[in-house]
């Protein structure tokens, strides 16, 4: 069997994190947890993981999810991994998931398809994007979230690592776009399921006016001001990068992100902070600024507001 290592990124992990790591650990040859600057607050959880045999790499500062993933991927490949499974701390993987993903790679090889990664079919019971049929019954998608991706080491050698300049948000989108440009596909491991947090659900109340459909207030996916800054900035960065090479993708992405930004500004909690985040993200995206958020902006967006996104 191929050697598979799982790479988890963590930031202030909860008590259930150890169980999620353990569940994956029974399916792979090794697990690597990269903690992205949680500090002493996470030491009890991280120490327990080390005591039962998982490797833990601690970062002294918060360097962003791309840097944490790259640290884990490098360590996995140095340990001889032929495949790397990348996972967020809040993702639950069912038994047999890794074997199903490996089966997808085997089917792709039999079909002569150049596949770089296998992605989950259903996330929280629904497909993230509708898959399209590929050769010999394979299901392909243009994009996938990075949590739950099984990536071949040989593809990583050709595609490269995650773009650390993005820090957080759009990291998986950029990697998928680069994967396709290198001539690889992204296959769906059919009938696989993951449970993964994709942001809060907030009631749709434009300017405080509740809307009702069939007697219920509809909801939308909400991200706090901190995340909204990176979503805005990094999407603009990618639009510049791919405007000539992928104009259809850019137009589709612009439409999608404008819709979500307008919905959040009109309906979301902390609308003034959301507006500040969007304007700052648009400015920095146009100026091609990358890396972590400036400290002054971060302090203005996250002054201890309940329900706001953490630094990760």
C-alpha positions as CSV (number, residue, x, y, z in Angstrom):
1,X,0.0,0.0,0.0
2,X,1.2,3.6,-0.7
3,X,2.6,5.5,2.3
4,X,0.0,8.1,3.4
5,X,0.6,10.8,5.9
6,X,-2.1,13.2,7.3
7,X,-1.3,16.8,8.0
8,X,-3.6,18.7,10.4
9,X,-3.3,22.4,10.9
10,X,-4.5,23.7,14.3
11,X,-5.1,27.0,16.0
12,X,-6.5,27.0,19.6
13,X,-7.8,23.4,19.1
14,X,-10.8,22.2,21.1
15,X,-10.9,19.1,23.2
16,X,-12.5,17.1,20.4
17,X,-9.5,17.6,18.2
18,X,-7.6,14.7,19.6
19,X,-10.4,12.3,18.7
20,X,-10.5,13.7,15.1
21,X,-6.8,13.2,14.8
22,X,-7.0,9.7,16.2
23,X,-9.7,8.7,13.8
24,X,-7.6,9.7,10.8
25,X,-4.5,8.2,12.4
26,X,-6.0,4.7,12.2
27,X,-6.2,5.1,8.4
28,X,-2.7,6.5,7.6
29,X,1.0,5.7,8.2
30,X,1.6,8.8,10.2
31,X,0.0,12.0,11.4
32,X,1.6,15.4,11.7
33,X,-0.1,18.3,13.6
34,X,1.2,21.8,12.8
35,X,0.0,24.2,15.4
36,X,0.0,27.8,14.1
37,X,1.0,29.9,17.1
38,X,-1.6,28.9,19.7
39,X,0.9,29.1,22.5
40,X,0.5,27.7,26.0
41,X,-3.3,27.7,25.7
42,X,-3.2,24.6,23.4
43,X,-0.4,22.8,25.2
44,X,-2.7,20.3,27.0
45,X,-4.3,19.1,23.8
46,X,-1.0,19.1,21.8
47,X,0.8,17.3,24.6
48,X,-1.8,14.6,24.7
49,X,-1.4,14.1,21.0
50,X,2.3,13.7,21.3
51,X,2.0,11.2,24.1
52,X,0.0,8.8,21.9
53,X,2.4,9.0,19.0
54,X,1.4,11.8,16.8
55,X,4.0,14.2,15.7
56,X,3.4,17.9,16.7
57,X,5.2,20.8,15.2
58,X,4.7,24.1,17.0
59,X,5.0,27.5,15.4
60,X,6.0,30.4,17.7
61,X,3.8,32.8,15.8
62,X,0.7,32.8,13.7
63,X,2.0,32.4,10.2
64,X,-1.2,31.6,8.3
65,X,-2.7,28.4,7.1
66,X,-0.7,28.1,3.9
67,X,2.6,28.2,5.9
68,X,1.3,25.7,8.4
69,X,0.3,23.3,5.6
70,X,3.6,23.7,3.9
71,X,5.5,22.9,7.1
72,X,3.4,19.7,7.5
73,X,3.7,18.7,3.8
74,X,7.5,19.1,3.9
75,X,7.7,17.0,7.0
76,X,5.5,14.3,5.5
77,X,7.4,14.1,2.3
78,X,10.7,13.9,4.2
79,X,9.3,10.9,6.1
80,X,8.6,9.2,2.8
81,X,5.0,10.0,2.1
82,X,3.6,9.1,-1.3
83,X,0.3,10.8,-0.6
84,X,-0.5,13.6,1.8
85,X,-3.9,14.2,3.3
86,X,-4.5,17.8,4.3
87,X,-7.0,18.6,7.1
88,X,-8.3,21.5,9.1
89,X,-8.7,21.0,12.8
90,X,-12.6,21.0,12.6
91,X,-12.9,18.3,9.9
92,X,-14.2,14.9,10.8
93,X,-13.2,12.0,8.6
94,X,-15.2,8.8,8.5
95,X,-13.7,5.3,8.5
96,X,-12.5,4.2,5.1
97,X,-12.1,7.7,3.7
98,X,-8.4,7.4,2.9
99,X,-8.9,4.0,1.2
100,X,-11.7,5.4,-0.9
101,X,-9.4,8.3,-2.0
102,X,-6.6,5.9,-2.9
103,X,-9.1,3.9,-4.9
104,X,-9.9,7.0,-6.9
105,X,-6.2,7.4,-7.7
106,X,-6.1,3.8,-8.8
107,X,-9.1,4.3,-11.1
108,X,-7.5,7.5,-12.5
109,X,-4.3,5.6,-13.3
110,X,-6.2,2.8,-15.0
111,X,-8.0,5.4,-17.1
112,X,-4.8,7.2,-18.0
113,X,-5.9,10.4,-16.3
114,X,-3.4,12.8,-14.8
115,X,-5.0,13.4,-11.3
116,X,-3.2,15.4,-8.7
117,X,-5.6,15.0,-5.8
118,X,-8.8,13.2,-4.7
119,X,-11.4,15.4,-3.0
120,X,-14.5,14.5,-0.9
121,X,-17.8,14.1,-2.7
122,X,-20.1,15.5,0.0
123,X,-19.3,18.1,2.6
124,X,-21.9,18.4,5.3
125,X,-24.2,16.3,3.1
126,X,-23.9,18.4,-0.1
127,X,-21.4,18.7,-2.9
128,X,-19.3,21.9,-2.8
129,X,-19.4,22.0,-6.6
130,X,-21.3,19.7,-9.0
131,X,-18.8,17.2,-10.4
132,X,-18.5,16.6,-14.1
133,X,-18.0,13.2,-15.7
134,X,-14.4,12.4,-16.7
135,X,-12.8,9.4,-18.4
136,X,-14.0,5.9,-17.4
137,X,-16.5,7.1,-14.9
138,X,-14.3,9.5,-13.0
139,X,-15.9,12.5,-11.4
140,X,-13.9,15.8,-11.8
141,X,-14.2,19.2,-10.2
142,X,-12.4,22.5,-11.0
143,X,-12.0,23.5,-7.4
144,X,-12.0,21.8,-3.9
145,X,-11.4,23.0,-0.4
146,X,-8.1,21.9,1.0
147,X,-9.5,20.1,4.0
148,X,-9.9,16.5,3.0
149,X,-7.7,16.6,-0.1
150,X,-5.5,13.6,-0.7
151,X,-2.6,14.9,-2.8
152,X,0.1,12.7,-4.5
153,X,3.7,13.6,-3.6
154,X,4.6,13.3,-7.3
155,X,2.1,16.0,-8.1
156,X,3.3,18.3,-5.3
157,X,6.8,18.0,-6.8
158,X,5.5,19.5,-10.0
159,X,2.8,21.9,-8.7
160,X,4.7,23.2,-5.7
161,X,3.5,24.1,-2.2
162,X,0.7,26.4,-1.1
163,X,1.1,30.1,-1.6
164,X,2.1,31.6,1.8
165,X,1.6,35.1,0.6
166,X,-2.1,34.7,0.8
167,X,-1.9,33.8,4.5
168,X,-5.5,32.6,4.8
169,X,-8.5,32.3,2.4
170,X,-8.3,31.5,-1.3
171,X,-5.3,29.3,-0.5
172,X,-7.1,26.3,-1.8
173,X,-8.6,28.1,-4.8
174,X,-5.1,29.3,-5.9
175,X,-3.7,25.8,-5.5
176,X,-6.5,24.3,-7.6
177,X,-6.0,26.9,-10.4
178,X,-2.3,26.2,-10.4
179,X,-3.0,22.4,-10.5
180,X,-5.1,22.7,-13.6
181,X,-2.4,24.9,-15.3
182,X,0.1,22.2,-14.6
183,X,-2.0,19.7,-16.5
184,X,-3.6,17.8,-13.6
185,X,-7.2,17.1,-12.7
186,X,-9.0,17.0,-9.4
187,X,-11.0,13.8,-9.0
188,X,-13.9,13.3,-6.6
189,X,-13.8,10.2,-4.4
190,X,-17.3,9.1,-5.1
191,X,-19.7,8.7,-2.1
192,X,-17.2,10.0,0.4
193,X,-18.4,12.3,3.1
194,X,-16.8,14.9,5.4
195,X,-18.1,17.1,8.2
196,X,-16.4,20.4,8.1
197,X,-17.2,24.0,9.4
198,X,-17.7,26.3,6.4
199,X,-18.5,29.5,8.3
200,X,-21.4,30.5,10.5
201,X,-25.0,30.7,9.3
202,X,-26.6,34.1,9.9
203,X,-30.2,35.1,9.3
204,X,-30.9,37.1,6.1
205,X,-32.1,40.5,7.4
206,X,-31.3,43.2,4.9
207,X,-30.8,46.5,6.8
208,X,-32.4,44.8,9.8
209,X,-35.6,43.8,8.0
210,X,-36.3,40.0,8.5
211,X,-37.3,38.1,5.3
212,X,-39.4,35.0,5.5
213,X,-39.7,32.1,3.1
214,X,-42.3,29.5,3.9
215,X,-42.6,30.9,7.4
216,X,-38.8,30.8,8.1
217,X,-36.1,33.3,8.0
218,X,-33.5,32.2,5.4
219,X,-29.8,32.1,6.3
220,X,-26.5,32.7,4.5
221,X,-22.9,31.8,5.1
222,X,-21.3,34.5,7.3
223,X,-17.7,35.3,7.9
224,X,-16.6,37.9,10.4
225,X,-14.7,41.1,9.5
226,X,-11.3,39.6,9.9
227,X,-11.9,36.9,7.4
228,X,-13.8,39.2,5.1
229,X,-10.7,41.3,4.7
230,X,-8.7,38.3,3.4
231,X,-11.5,37.0,1.3
232,X,-11.7,40.4,-0.5
233,X,-8.0,41.0,-0.8
234,X,-7.0,37.6,-1.9
235,X,-9.8,37.2,-4.5
236,X,-8.7,40.5,-6.1
237,X,-5.2,39.3,-6.1
238,X,-6.2,36.1,-8.0
239,X,-8.4,38.1,-10.4
240,X,-5.3,40.1,-11.4
241,X,-3.2,36.9,-11.8
242,X,-5.7,35.0,-13.9
243,X,-7.5,37.8,-15.8
244,X,-5.9,36.9,-19.1
245,X,-5.5,33.2,-18.7
246,X,-8.8,32.4,-17.0
247,X,-11.3,35.2,-17.9
248,X,-14.4,33.0,-17.5
249,X,-13.3,31.9,-14.0
250,X,-12.6,35.5,-13.1
251,X,-16.0,36.7,-14.2
252,X,-17.7,33.9,-12.3
253,X,-15.7,34.6,-9.2
254,X,-16.3,38.4,-9.4
255,X,-20.1,37.7,-9.5
256,X,-20.0,35.3,-6.6
257,X,-17.9,37.4,-4.4
258,X,-19.8,40.6,-5.1
259,X,-23.0,38.8,-4.2
260,X,-21.7,37.5,-0.9
261,X,-20.0,40.9,0.0
262,X,-23.2,42.8,-0.7
263,X,-25.3,40.3,1.3
264,X,-22.9,40.6,4.3
265,X,-22.8,44.4,4.2
266,X,-26.6,44.7,4.0
267,X,-27.5,41.9,6.4
268,X,-24.6,40.8,8.5
269,X,-23.7,41.6,12.1
270,X,-21.1,44.4,12.6
271,X,-21.9,46.0,9.3
272,X,-19.5,49.0,9.8
273,X,-16.6,46.7,10.6
274,X,-17.6,44.6,7.6
275,X,-17.5,47.7,5.4
276,X,-14.1,48.6,6.8
277,X,-12.8,45.1,6.1
278,X,-14.1,45.1,2.5
279,X,-12.7,48.6,1.7
280,X,-9.3,47.7,3.3
281,X,-9.2,44.4,1.5
282,X,-10.1,46.0,-1.9
283,X,-7.4,48.6,-1.4
284,X,-4.7,46.1,-0.5
285,X,-5.8,43.7,-3.2
286,X,-5.5,46.5,-5.8
287,X,-2.1,47.4,-4.4
288,X,-1.1,43.7,-4.4
289,X,-0.3,43.7,-0.7
290,X,0.1,40.2,0.7
291,X,1.0,38.5,4.0
292,X,-0.7,39.0,7.4
293,X,-3.1,41.8,8.2
294,X,-1.5,45.0,9.4
295,X,-1.7,45.2,13.2
296,X,-3.7,48.5,13.3
297,X,-6.3,47.1,11.0
298,X,-6.6,43.9,12.9
299,X,-7.1,45.7,16.2
300,X,-9.9,47.8,14.6
301,X,-11.7,44.7,13.2
302,X,-11.3,42.4,16.2
303,X,-11.7,44.5,19.4
304,X,-13.1,41.5,21.4
305,X,-16.3,41.2,19.5
306,X,-18.2,38.1,20.4
307,X,-18.7,35.7,17.5
308,X,-15.8,37.2,15.4
309,X,-13.5,34.9,13.6
310,X,-10.2,34.1,15.5
311,X,-6.9,35.0,13.9
312,X,-7.1,31.9,11.9
